[in-house]
Amino acid sequence: MPSATTDRNPQSPYSTIAVVGAGAWGTALAIVAAGNASKVLLWARESEIAASVAASRENAMFLPGVPLPANIEATTDIARSREAEAVLLVAPAQHLRAVLGALRPVLKAKIPVVLCAKGIETGSGLMLSEVLADVLPDAEPAILSGPSFARDVARKLPTAVTIAARESIAVRLQASLSQNWFRPYVSEDVVGVALGGAAKNVYAIACGMVEGAGLGESARAATISRGFAELLRLGAALGARAETLMGLSGFGDLVLTATSLSSRNFSAGVALGKGARLADISGAGHPLAEGAATAPALVARARRHGVELPIAEGVAAVLAGRLGVAEAAELLLSRPLKPEVR
C-alpha cells in the first residue's frame, strides 16, 4: 500500500472504504480497494459470507477460490459503514433505495457514495444517481461503471472502468481504486455513466434474443449499433454527454455485455430467443438479469421525454409476454426506412 501520500493530498487514497454488498461484484471491488486502503469493510447480508471470509479468507458463496487480502474485514453490521471515508454501494438496483435508507442514519456528512450497480428503479423510473440524490441528498454522488465481469476483476485481469463524480472526488476515488490491472478513468458526467450502465443491459437482452432465435451475427451487429443509437437519443434528452456514452461506460460496456454468455443479460436473452418465458429464467436459483426490470422502466422514462426506443420497446414487450421474439423482430423490420442518423 502506498505510504508516501497524505490525507492533505487530494489524490491520496481513502484510508478506510466500506463496500456495501458482498456478492461477486462487491467482493471483487473490495479486492481492488484493498490494494490502496488500510482497511476495507465488506458488508454482507448473509452471516455465512462473513463467517467464510473470517475463517478461510474467501467468499465461498459468491466468489469461491479467490483469496481475499488480510485488510478486508467482513461484517453483517451495516452501522460499521460509519467508520468509512468512502462507500462503494453494490446493492442491486431494485434494492438500492432500501439499502440507502439503512445507511442514512449511519454515514458521515458529505461522504462519497459510489454507486456500483446498474439499472433504473421500477415504478419511479429514476436512474440510480437520482435515487441516491432522493434518499441521501447530502452525500457526494459518484458512480462506477464500465465493461467488467466480477471474476475477471477478482483474478486481476486487465479491466478499465469509468468513475464519475465531482472532479476532486473522482480523482481521489481514482487514486483509491487504481491498480496496474484495474484502470479507472475519471468523468464528471454522472448522468451519462448511470444511463449507459442501465441501458446496455436492455440491449444485451435484445442481442441475446437475436442469438437465441438464430437470426444471425449480422442481425446481432445491427441490434448493437441501432440500440446504441437509441441510447444516444435518450442521453441527449437527459443531458448526458455523447462522448461519455461512446466510452467505457456506454459503448464499451454494451459490447461486452451484448456478446458474451458470461453476461447474465445476454444469457437471459438467448433463453428467451429459444422460447423460454421470463418466469422460467427469473426467481430463486437464477442469477439476476437486471435488464429485465430495467426494460419497462427505460421505455417509460424515454416516453416522458418524447424519445422513441423501438428496440427497448420490443424487449419490454417480449418480457411482458405481449410479443414473441419473432413477432418483435418482424415489427422492427417493418418500420419505415429513414436516414441512419435519426
VOFI-987225 format. One record per residue (C-alpha): residue number from 1; x negated, y negated, z negated. Coordinates in nm, 2 decimals, decimal comma, padded with zeros to 4 digits. Layout:
<pts>
pt num->NUM; c1->X; c2->Y; c3->Z
...
</pts>
This chain:
<pts>
pt num->1; c1->00,00; c2->00,00; c3->00,00
pt num->2; c1->-00,13; c2->-00,35; c3->00,08
pt num->3; c1->-00,25; c2->-00,54; c3->-00,22
pt num->4; c1->-00,42; c2->-00,85; c3->-00,06
pt num->5; c1->-00,09; c2->-01,04; c3->-00,02
pt num->6; c1->00,10; c2->-01,21; c3->-00,29
pt num->7; c1->00,47; c2->-01,29; c3->-00,35
pt num->8; c1->00,39; c2->-01,66; c3->-00,26
pt num->9; c1->00,31; c2->-01,54; c3->00,09
pt num->10; c1->00,64; c2->-01,53; c3->00,29
pt num->11; c1->00,50; c2->-01,23; c3->00,48
pt num->12; c1->00,42; c2->-01,03; c3->00,17
pt num->13; c1->00,63; c2->-00,71; c3->00,14
pt num->14; c1->00,91; c2->-00,69; c3->-00,12
pt num->15; c1->00,78; c2->-00,50; c3->-00,42
pt num->16; c1->01,10; c2->-00,32; c3->-00,51
pt num->17; c1->01,35; c2->-00,21; c3->-00,25
pt num->18; c1->01,68; c2->-00,03; c3->-00,30
pt num->19; c1->01,81; c2->00,20; c3->-00,03
pt num->20; c1->02,19; c2->00,25; c3->-00,09
pt num->21; c1->02,29; c2->00,57; c3->00,08
pt num->22; c1->02,09; c2->00,89; c3->00,07
pt num->23; c1->02,19; c2->01,06; c3->00,39
pt num->24; c1->01,93; c2->01,14; c3->00,66
pt num->25; c1->01,90; c2->00,78; c3->00,78
pt num->26; c1->01,88; c2->00,63; c3->00,43
pt num->27; c1->01,62; c2->00,88; c3->00,33
pt num->28; c1->01,42; c2->00,82; c3->00,64
pt num->29; c1->01,43; c2->00,44; c3->00,58
pt num->30; c1->01,32; c2->00,50; c3->00,22
pt num->31; c1->01,01; c2->00,68; c3->00,35
pt num->32; c1->00,94; c2->00,37; c3->00,57
pt num->33; c1->00,99; c2->00,13; c3->00,28
pt num->34; c1->00,77; c2->00,34; c3->00,05
pt num->35; c1->00,47; c2->00,26; c3->00,27
pt num->36; c1->00,46; c2->-00,10; c3->00,16
pt num->37; c1->00,68; c2->-00,13; c3->-00,16
pt num->38; c1->00,56; c2->-00,05; c3->-00,50
pt num->39; c1->00,90; c2->00,12; c3->-00,58
pt num->40; c1->01,19; c2->00,24; c3->-00,37
pt num->41; c1->01,52; c2->00,32; c3->-00,54
pt num->42; c1->01,72; c2->00,56; c3->-00,34
pt num->43; c1->02,09; c2->00,57; c3->-00,45
pt num->44; c1->02,28; c2->00,89; c3->-00,38
pt num->45; c1->02,65; c2->00,95; c3->-00,44
pt num->46; c1->02,57; c2->01,32; c3->-00,48
pt num->47; c1->02,39; c2->01,43; c3->-00,80
pt num->48; c1->02,24; c2->01,72; c3->-00,61
pt num->49; c1->02,04; c2->01,49; c3->-00,40
pt num->50; c1->01,89; c2->01,30; c3->-00,69
pt num->51; c1->01,81; c2->01,64; c3->-00,86
pt num->52; c1->01,65; c2->01,77; c3->-00,54
pt num->53; c1->01,43; c2->01,46; c3->-00,50
pt num->54; c1->01,32; c2->01,47; c3->-00,86
pt num->55; c1->01,25; c2->01,84; c3->-00,86
pt num->56; c1->01,10; c2->01,90; c3->-00,52
pt num->57; c1->01,03; c2->01,56; c3->-00,37
pt num->58; c1->01,27; c2->01,65; c3->-00,09
pt num->59; c1->01,63; c2->01,56; c3->00,02
pt num->60; c1->01,72; c2->01,92; c3->00,07
pt num->61; c1->02,08; c2->01,84; c3->00,17
pt num->62; c1->02,02; c2->01,59; c3->00,45
pt num->63; c1->01,65; c2->01,59; c3->00,54
pt num->64; c1->01,51; c2->01,93; c3->00,44
pt num->65; c1->01,15; c2->02,00; c3->00,49
pt num->66; c1->01,04; c2->01,63; c3->00,48
pt num->67; c1->00,83; c2->01,54; c3->00,17
pt num->68; c1->00,91; c2->01,22; c3->00,00
pt num->69; c1->00,65; c2->00,98; c3->-00,13
pt num->70; c1->00,60; c2->00,96; c3->-00,51
pt num->71; c1->00,72; c2->00,60; c3->-00,53
pt num->72; c1->01,07; c2->00,69; c3->-00,41
pt num->73; c1->01,30; c2->00,73; c3->-00,71
pt num->74; c1->01,64; c2->00,88; c3->-00,65
pt num->75; c1->01,93; c2->00,77; c3->-00,87
pt num->76; c1->02,31; c2->00,81; c3->-00,89
pt num->77; c1->02,34; c2->00,48; c3->-01,08
pt num->78; c1->02,42; c2->00,21; c3->-00,83
pt num->79; c1->02,37; c2->-00,06; c3->-01,10
pt num->80; c1->01,99; c2->00,02; c3->-01,07
pt num->81; c1->02,01; c2->-00,19; c3->-00,75
pt num->82; c1->01,98; c2->-00,50; c3->-00,97
pt num->83; c1->01,61; c2->-00,42; c3->-01,00
pt num->84; c1->01,56; c2->-00,47; c3->-00,63
pt num->85; c1->01,43; c2->-00,77; c3->-00,44
pt num->86; c1->01,59; c2->-00,65; c3->-00,12
pt num->87; c1->01,86; c2->-00,39; c3->-00,04
pt num->88; c1->01,89; c2->-00,16; c3->00,26
pt num->89; c1->02,26; c2->-00,07; c3->00,28
pt num->90; c1->02,31; c2->00,26; c3->00,47
pt num->91; c1->02,67; c2->00,33; c3->00,38
pt num->92; c1->02,89; c2->00,44; c3->00,68
pt num->93; c1->03,07; c2->00,16; c3->00,85
pt num->94; c1->03,42; c2->00,26; c3->00,72
pt num->95; c1->03,29; c2->00,28; c3->00,36
pt num->96; c1->03,09; c2->-00,04; c3->00,37
pt num->97; c1->03,35; c2->-00,26; c3->00,20
pt num->98; c1->03,39; c2->-00,03; c3->-00,09
pt num->99; c1->03,01; c2->00,00; c3->-00,15
pt num->100; c1->02,97; c2->-00,37; c3->-00,12
pt num->101; c1->03,24; c2->-00,41; c3->-00,38
pt num->102; c1->03,05; c2->-00,19; c3->-00,62
pt num->103; c1->02,73; c2->-00,38; c3->-00,56
pt num->104; c1->02,89; c2->-00,73; c3->-00,60
pt num->105; c1->02,86; c2->-00,75; c3->-00,98
pt num->106; c1->02,51; c2->-00,60; c3->-00,97
pt num->107; c1->02,30; c2->-00,77; c3->-00,72
pt num->108; c1->02,09; c2->-01,08; c3->-00,77
pt num->109; c1->02,20; c2->-01,40; c3->-00,61
pt num->110; c1->02,06; c2->-01,47; c3->-00,26
pt num->111; c1->01,92; c2->-01,12; c3->-00,23
pt num->112; c1->01,86; c2->-00,99; c3->00,13
pt num->113; c1->02,12; c2->-00,72; c3->00,21
pt num->114; c1->02,02; c2->-00,53; c3->00,52
pt num->115; c1->02,30; c2->-00,35; c3->00,70
pt num->116; c1->02,16; c2->-00,03; c3->00,85
pt num->117; c1->02,49; c2->00,14; c3->00,97
pt num->118; c1->02,66; c2->00,07; c3->01,30
pt num->119; c1->03,03; c2->00,02; c3->01,36
pt num->120; c1->03,34; c2->-00,21; c3->01,34
pt num->121; c1->03,57; c2->-00,20; c3->01,04
pt num->122; c1->03,90; c2->-00,04; c3->01,14
pt num->123; c1->04,21; c2->-00,24; c3->01,05
pt num->124; c1->04,04; c2->-00,58; c3->01,02
pt num->125; c1->03,83; c2->-00,55; c3->01,34
pt num->126; c1->03,54; c2->-00,71; c3->01,17
pt num->127; c1->03,18; c2->-00,64; c3->01,26
pt num->128; c1->02,97; c2->-00,52; c3->00,97
pt num->129; c1->02,80; c2->-00,85; c3->00,93
pt num->130; c1->03,14; c2->-01,01; c3->00,89
pt num->131; c1->03,24; c2->-00,76; c3->00,63
pt num->132; c1->02,92; c2->-00,85; c3->00,44
pt num->133; c1->03,00; c2->-01,22; c3->00,46
pt num->134; c1->03,35; c2->-01,15; c3->00,33
pt num->135; c1->03,25; c2->-00,94; c3->00,03
pt num->136; c1->02,91; c2->-01,09; c3->-00,06
pt num->137; c1->02,91; c2->-01,44; c3->00,08
pt num->138; c1->02,61; c2->-01,54; c3->-00,14
pt num->139; c1->02,38; c2->-01,26; c3->-00,01
pt num->140; c1->02,12; c2->-01,32; c3->00,26
pt num->141; c1->02,27; c2->-01,13; c3->00,55
pt num->142; c1->02,04; c2->-00,91; c3->00,76
pt num->143; c1->02,08; c2->-00,61; c3->00,99
pt num->144; c1->01,85; c2->-00,34; c3->01,11
pt num->145; c1->01,94; c2->-00,16; c3->01,44
pt num->146; c1->01,78; c2->00,00; c3->01,74
pt num->147; c1->01,71; c2->00,33; c3->01,92
pt num->148; c1->01,62; c2->00,56; c3->01,63
pt num->149; c1->01,70; c2->00,91; c3->01,51
pt num->150; c1->01,65; c2->00,98; c3->01,14
pt num->151; c1->01,44; c2->01,29; c3->01,19
pt num->152; c1->01,21; c2->01,11; c3->01,43
pt num->153; c1->01,15; c2->00,83; c3->01,18
pt num->154; c1->01,11; c2->01,08; c3->00,89
pt num->155; c1->00,85; c2->01,27; c3->01,10
pt num->156; c1->00,67; c2->00,94; c3->01,16
pt num->157; c1->00,72; c2->00,95; c3->01,54
pt num->158; c1->00,69; c2->00,61; c3->01,71
pt num->159; c1->01,00; c2->00,41; c3->01,68
pt num->160; c1->01,09; c2->00,04; c3->01,74
pt num->161; c1->01,39; c2->-00,14; c3->01,60
pt num->162; c1->01,52; c2->-00,50; c3->01,56
pt num->163; c1->01,57; c2->-00,68; c3->01,22
pt num->164; c1->01,79; c2->-00,98; c3->01,24
pt num->165; c1->01,82; c2->-01,24; c3->00,96
pt num->166; c1->01,73; c2->-01,59; c3->00,88
pt num->167; c1->01,37; c2->-01,63; c3->01,01
pt num->168; c1->01,19; c2->-01,63; c3->00,68
pt num->169; c1->01,39; c2->-01,34; c3->00,55
pt num->170; c1->01,35; c2->-01,14; c3->00,88
pt num->171; c1->00,97; c2->-01,19; c3->00,87
pt num->172; c1->00,94; c2->-01,07; c3->00,52
pt num->173; c1->01,16; c2->-00,77; c3->00,59
pt num->174; c1->00,94; c2->-00,70; c3->00,89
pt num->175; c1->00,63; c2->-00,70; c3->00,66
pt num->176; c1->00,81; c2->-00,47; c3->00,42
pt num->177; c1->00,91; c2->-00,21; c3->00,68
pt num->178; c1->00,63; c2->-00,23; c3->00,94
pt num->179; c1->00,42; c2->00,09; c3->00,98
pt num->180; c1->00,19; c2->00,20; c3->01,26
pt num->181; c1->00,47; c2->00,43; c3->01,37
pt num->182; c1->00,77; c2->00,21; c3->01,28
pt num->183; c1->00,77; c2->-00,12; c3->01,46
pt num->184; c1->01,04; c2->-00,38; c3->01,36
pt num->185; c1->01,09; c2->-00,68; c3->01,59
pt num->186; c1->01,24; c2->-01,00; c3->01,44
pt num->187; c1->01,55; c2->-01,17; c3->01,56
pt num->188; c1->01,79; c2->-01,43; c3->01,42
pt num->189; c1->02,09; c2->-01,31; c3->01,62
pt num->190; c1->02,28; c2->-01,12; c3->01,36
pt num->191; c1->02,59; c2->-01,11; c3->01,57
pt num->192; c1->02,42; c2->-00,97; c3->01,87
pt num->193; c1->02,24; c2->-00,69; c3->01,68
pt num->194; c1->02,56; c2->-00,60; c3->01,49
pt num->195; c1->02,77; c2->-00,58; c3->01,81
pt num->196; c1->02,51; c2->-00,39; c3->02,01
pt num->197; c1->02,48; c2->-00,12; c3->01,74
pt num->198; c1->02,86; c2->-00,08; c3->01,71
pt num->199; c1->02,95; c2->-00,08; c3->02,08
pt num->200; c1->02,68; c2->00,16; c3->02,20
pt num->201; c1->02,84; c2->00,44; c3->02,01
pt num->202; c1->03,16; c2->00,40; c3->02,20
pt num->203; c1->02,98; c2->00,40; c3->02,54
pt num->204; c1->02,78; c2->00,70; c3->02,42
pt num->205; c1->03,11; c2->00,89; c3->02,37
pt num->206; c1->03,21; c2->00,79; c3->02,73
pt num->207; c1->02,88; c2->00,92; c3->02,87
pt num->208; c1->02,93; c2->01,24; c3->02,67
pt num->209; c1->03,28; c2->01,28; c3->02,82
pt num->210; c1->03,13; c2->01,24; c3->03,17
pt num->211; c1->02,87; c2->01,51; c3->03,09
pt num->212; c1->03,12; c2->01,75; c3->02,93
pt num->213; c1->03,37; c2->01,71; c3->03,22
pt num->214; c1->03,09; c2->01,79; c3->03,47
pt num->215; c1->03,13; c2->01,46; c3->03,66
pt num->216; c1->02,76; c2->01,44; c3->03,73
pt num->217; c1->02,45; c2->01,24; c3->03,65
pt num->218; c1->02,54; c2->00,96; c3->03,89
pt num->219; c1->02,86; c2->00,91; c3->03,71
pt num->220; c1->02,68; c2->00,90; c3->03,38
pt num->221; c1->02,44; c2->00,64; c3->03,50
pt num->222; c1->02,73; c2->00,43; c3->03,63
pt num->223; c1->02,90; c2->00,46; c3->03,29
pt num->224; c1->02,59; c2->00,34; c3->03,11
pt num->225; c1->02,55; c2->00,04; c3->03,34
pt num->226; c1->02,91; c2->-00,06; c3->03,36
pt num->227; c1->02,96; c2->00,00; c3->02,98
pt num->228; c1->02,66; c2->-00,23; c3->02,92
pt num->229; c1->02,83; c2->-00,49; c3->03,15
pt num->230; c1->03,14; c2->-00,47; c3->02,92
pt num->231; c1->02,91; c2->-00,52; c3->02,61
pt num->232; c1->02,76; c2->-00,83; c3->02,77
pt num->233; c1->03,10; c2->-00,98; c3->02,84
pt num->234; c1->03,22; c2->-00,93; c3->02,48
pt num->235; c1->02,89; c2->-01,05; c3->02,34
pt num->236; c1->02,92; c2->-01,38; c3->02,53
pt num->237; c1->03,27; c2->-01,43; c3->02,39
pt num->238; c1->03,14; c2->-01,36; c3->02,03
pt num->239; c1->02,84; c2->-01,59; c3->02,06
pt num->240; c1->02,57; c2->-01,31; c3->02,09
pt num->241; c1->02,26; c2->-01,38; c3->02,29
pt num->242; c1->02,23; c2->-01,19; c3->02,61
pt num->243; c1->01,86; c2->-01,13; c3->02,55
pt num->244; c1->01,94; c2->-00,96; c3->02,22
pt num->245; c1->02,18; c2->-00,72; c3->02,39
pt num->246; c1->01,93; c2->-00,65; c3->02,66
pt num->247; c1->01,67; c2->-00,55; c3->02,39
pt num->248; c1->01,62; c2->-00,27; c3->02,15
pt num->249; c1->01,94; c2->-00,31; c3->01,95
pt num->250; c1->02,16; c2->-00,32; c3->02,26
pt num->251; c1->02,05; c2->-00,16; c3->02,58
pt num->252; c1->01,77; c2->00,04; c3->02,42
pt num->253; c1->02,00; c2->00,19; c3->02,16
pt num->254; c1->02,26; c2->00,26; c3->02,43
pt num->255; c1->02,01; c2->00,45; c3->02,65
pt num->256; c1->01,90; c2->00,67; c3->02,36
pt num->257; c1->02,25; c2->00,74; c3->02,22
pt num->258; c1->02,41; c2->00,80; c3->02,56
pt num->259; c1->02,16; c2->01,05; c3->02,69
pt num->260; c1->02,07; c2->01,29; c3->02,40
pt num->261; c1->02,26; c2->01,58; c3->02,25
pt num->262; c1->02,08; c2->01,48; c3->01,92
pt num->263; c1->02,33; c2->01,18; c3->01,93
pt num->264; c1->02,65; c2->01,26; c3->01,73
pt num->265; c1->02,85; c2->01,03; c3->01,95
pt num->266; c1->02,72; c2->01,17; c3->02,28
pt num->267; c1->02,78; c2->01,53; c3->02,15
pt num->268; c1->03,13; c2->01,44; c3->02,04
pt num->269; c1->03,20; c2->01,30; c3->02,39
pt num->270; c1->03,06; c2->01,62; c3->02,55
pt num->271; c1->03,31; c2->01,83; c3->02,34
pt num->272; c1->03,60; c2->01,60; c3->02,44
pt num->273; c1->03,49; c2->01,63; c3->02,80
pt num->274; c1->03,52; c2->02,01; c3->02,77
pt num->275; c1->03,87; c2->01,98; c3->02,64
pt num->276; c1->03,83; c2->01,95; c3->02,26
pt num->277; c1->04,06; c2->01,72; c3->02,07
pt num->278; c1->03,94; c2->01,46; c3->01,82
pt num->279; c1->04,08; c2->01,68; c3->01,53
pt num->280; c1->03,86; c2->01,96; c3->01,65
pt num->281; c1->03,54; c2->01,76; c3->01,62
pt num->282; c1->03,61; c2->01,55; c3->01,31
pt num->283; c1->03,66; c2->01,61; c3->00,94
pt num->284; c1->03,49; c2->01,85; c3->00,70
pt num->285; c1->03,19; c2->02,03; c3->00,84
pt num->286; c1->03,14; c2->01,80; c3->01,14
pt num->287; c1->02,88; c2->01,52; c3->01,15
pt num->288; c1->03,02; c2->01,17; c3->01,17
pt num->289; c1->03,06; c2->01,02; c3->01,52
pt num->290; c1->03,11; c2->00,66; c3->01,42
pt num->291; c1->03,21; c2->00,56; c3->01,77
pt num->292; c1->03,54; c2->00,75; c3->01,73
pt num->293; c1->03,65; c2->00,50; c3->01,46
pt num->294; c1->03,49; c2->00,20; c3->01,64
pt num->295; c1->03,65; c2->00,25; c3->01,98
pt num->296; c1->04,00; c2->00,13; c3->01,90
pt num->297; c1->03,86; c2->-00,15; c3->01,68
pt num->298; c1->03,63; c2->-00,26; c3->01,96
pt num->299; c1->03,91; c2->-00,27; c3->02,21
pt num->300; c1->04,14; c2->-00,46; c3->01,97
pt num->301; c1->03,86; c2->-00,72; c3->01,89
pt num->302; c1->03,80; c2->-00,77; c3->02,26
pt num->303; c1->04,16; c2->-00,83; c3->02,33
pt num->304; c1->04,17; c2->-01,10; c3->02,06
pt num->305; c1->03,90; c2->-01,28; c3->02,27
pt num->306; c1->04,06; c2->-01,21; c3->02,60
pt num->307; c1->03,79; c2->-00,97; c3->02,72
pt num->308; c1->03,87; c2->-00,66; c3->02,92
pt num->309; c1->03,68; c2->-00,34; c3->02,83
pt num->310; c1->03,81; c2->-00,07; c3->03,07
pt num->311; c1->03,56; c2->00,20; c3->02,97
pt num->312; c1->03,61; c2->00,14; c3->02,60
pt num->313; c1->03,98; c2->00,14; c3->02,65
pt num->314; c1->03,96; c2->00,47; c3->02,83
pt num->315; c1->03,76; c2->00,62; c3->02,54
pt num->316; c1->04,01; c2->00,49; c3->02,28
pt num->317; c1->04,30; c2->00,64; c3->02,49
pt num->318; c1->04,13; c2->00,98; c3->02,51
pt num->319; c1->04,05; c2->00,98; c3->02,13
pt num->320; c1->04,42; c2->00,89; c3->02,06
pt num->321; c1->04,54; c2->01,17; c3->02,28
pt num->322; c1->04,72; c2->00,94; c3->02,52
pt num->323; c1->04,50; c2->01,05; c3->02,82
pt num->324; c1->04,28; c2->01,34; c3->02,91
pt num->325; c1->03,92; c2->01,28; c3->03,03
pt num->326; c1->04,01; c2->01,34; c3->03,39
pt num->327; c1->04,30; c2->01,10; c3->03,38
pt num->328; c1->04,09; c2->00,83; c3->03,22
pt num->329; c1->03,82; c2->00,88; c3->03,49
pt num->330; c1->04,09; c2->00,86; c3->03,76
pt num->331; c1->04,23; c2->00,53; c3->03,62
pt num->332; c1->03,88; c2->00,38; c3->03,61
pt num->333; c1->03,80; c2->00,48; c3->03,96
pt num->334; c1->04,13; c2->00,34; c3->04,09
pt num->335; c1->04,07; c2->-00,01; c3->03,95
pt num->336; c1->04,04; c2->-00,29; c3->04,21
pt num->337; c1->03,70; c2->-00,33; c3->04,36
pt num->338; c1->03,52; c2->-00,65; c3->04,27
pt num->339; c1->03,17; c2->-00,81; c3->04,26
pt num->340; c1->02,93; c2->-00,63; c3->04,02
pt num->341; c1->02,85; c2->-00,93; c3->03,81
pt num->342; c1->03,21; c2->-00,98; c3->03,69
</pts>
